[in-house]
Structure formats: C-alpha cells, structure tokens
C-alpha cells in the first residue's frame, strides 16, 4: 500500500481518486436534479431548460462523466501548479562556485535537498555520483565535486569537511549487495592514491557480510541502504555512519 519512502502507491492513489470523483459526481447529480432544478427551471427557462438541461436530465451517465472530467481537469491543474507533490525537493544549494551575477537572488528560504530511494535507483551511474556530491555539499562539505570517470582509481566524489579532512566516496549503484572484493579494491586506492582521511563506500543495495567485516577491519566507512536512505532524506552524513568511522 505504501512505498519505501512512506508515500501512497500511485495506482492505489488513482483508484481512490476515481472513487472520490464518482462519489462527488453522484452527490452533484442528486443536488442538481432534486434541489437546484426548480430554481433553474423557474429562473432561466427557454432554450437552456428545454434543450440543454433536458438533454442532461435524459442522459445521467453523460452528465456524470462531464462532471467527473471537469473534476479531473481541475485536479490536474492544481497539482501541476504545485509540482504534483510527487517528489520532495530538489532545490539547488549555492556552493559559491558561480559569480554572484550568474545567480538570481534568493527571495525565500531554500528547501533542504533530499532524494527518494526510487529516484536514486532510476538515475544513471553518473547521476548517482552527482547526487552523492550534491548531498555532501548540502551537508556543508567544502569543494564537493564528482571526479568519477575513466582512470579515476576508485574515487567518484571528493570533498573536505569542516576539520579539513579529505573525504573520498566511491558510489555503487548495483542492483545487488556489494561484495568484499570491491571493498578491497577501494581500500587499495582510497588512501595510497587519493590520500583520503575519510574513505567512504556508498552502495544503493548494501553490502555482504564479508564486505562489512573487511571494511570494519580497515576503517572503510560503509553507507548501505539504510544509511543512504537517512542521508538522502536529510540527515548529515556523519550522523548516519558509525561514530568509530568518523573523524575525531
């Protein structure tokens, strides 16, 4: 009934909307035919009451469909104007990388950048890496940027925290859990090649037990699915990972 993010299933939402629309149409039909009809008949008369209203009374199903269609159209317009309410937030952060004249002045308080897990799963590999860079920037990490690509030697995102420690992320959008071999490869490059003080491996669908055990022995910070969900939903990265892995 509910998605992982707590939102109502879209199919069920449409069914409930249809049922609600039919109920409103039925109430409207009853009101118009029993209460409003005498006023319309006595107040308007002529062409409308004899031709238009007479046809509507003679075709109740068509009349109901017209009302339902009008309600659906109104709902579409309202939801379109308010972004549909389908996804939470994507307000960009200002990292100061652009000149002040290149950005429009902010007139309202910016929303917190968040992603739903379905959004992260639907992204390309590059998009997933960029989302992680964006979340780091949201959390206040400095110079957060995506560096992944050919020859990156395991570094997809780099940034620096408030203490000046360099954080290096490798982002795995695998459909299954990441195994120990991938963690071992990252361990072999994060510190020797990239001089990471905080090496972090992010996996959309978590890690195997051997991968977790290896990471714990070698000080690799793992962000599995539960941690990624909390991070993507607004919590600071350091608050969702184990304290033993965060800098003192």
Residue pairs with C-beta under 8 A, 6 or more apart in sequence:
1 8
1 9
1 12
2 8
2 9
3 9
3 118
4 117
4 118
4 229
5 116
5 117
5 118
5 233
7 116
17 75
21 68
21 71
21 72
22 64
22 68
24 67
24 68
24 71
25 64
25 67
25 68
25 71
26 64
28 67
29 60
29 63
29 64
29 67
33 57
37 53
37 57
40 48
40 49
40 53
41 49
41 53
44 53
56 62
56 63
57 63
79 85
87 116
87 119
88 114
88 116
89 111
89 112
89 113
89 114
90 113
90 115
91 110
91 111
91 112
91 113
92 113
92 134
93 110
93 113
93 134
93 137
93 138
94 103
94 106
94 110
95 137
95 144
112 138
112 234
113 134
113 135
113 138
114 232
114 233
114 234
115 131
115 135
115 232
115 233
116 232
117 204
117 225
117 228
117 229
117 232
119 131
120 128
120 131
120 173
120 204
120 228
120 232
121 173
121 204
123 131
123 173
125 171
125 173
126 146
126 148
128 171
128 173
128 204
129 146
129 148
129 156
129 157
129 169
129 171
130 146
131 232
132 146
132 156
132 157
132 169
132 171
132 202
133 144
133 145
133 146
133 157
133 159
133 169
134 144
135 231
135 232
135 237
136 144
136 157
136 159
136 167
136 169
136 237
137 144
137 159
139 236
139 237
139 238
140 161
140 162
140 236
141 159
141 160
141 161
141 167
141 237
142 159
142 160
142 161
142 162
143 158
143 159
143 160
144 157
144 158
144 159
145 157
145 158
145 159
146 156
146 157
147 155
147 156
147 157
147 158
148 155
148 156
148 157
148 171
153 189
153 193
153 194
154 168
154 170
154 185
154 186
154 188
154 189
154 190
154 193
154 194
155 168
155 169
155 170
155 189
155 190
155 193
155 194
155 196
156 169
156 170
156 171
157 168
157 169
157 171
158 166
158 167
158 168
158 169
158 194
159 166
159 167
159 169
160 166
160 167
161 167
161 198
161 238
161 247
163 247
165 197
165 198
165 247
166 194
166 195
166 196
166 197
166 198
167 196
167 197
167 198
167 199
167 200
168 190
168 194
168 196
168 198
168 199
168 200
169 200
169 201
169 202
170 186
170 190
170 200
170 201
170 202
171 202
172 178
172 182
172 201
172 202
172 203
172 204
173 204
174 203
174 204
174 205
175 205
176 205
177 203
177 205
177 206
177 207
177 208
177 211
178 201
178 203
178 205
178 206
178 207
178 208
178 211
179 207
179 208
179 210
179 211
180 208
180 210
180 211
180 213
180 214
182 201
182 211
183 201
183 207
183 211
183 214
183 215
183 220
183 222
184 214
186 199
186 201
186 220
187 199
187 214
187 215
187 218
187 220
190 196
190 199
190 220
191 199
197 247
198 221
198 245
198 246
198 247
199 219
199 220
199 221
200 220
200 221
200 222
200 223
200 237
200 241
201 207
201 215
201 220
201 221
201 222
201 223
202 223
202 228
203 222
203 223
203 224
203 225
203 228
204 225
204 228
205 225
206 224
206 225
206 226
207 215
207 222
207 224
211 222
212 222
214 220
215 221
215 222
219 245
220 245
221 241
221 242
221 245
221 246
222 241
223 231
223 237
223 240
223 241
227 240
227 241
230 240
231 237
231 240
238 246
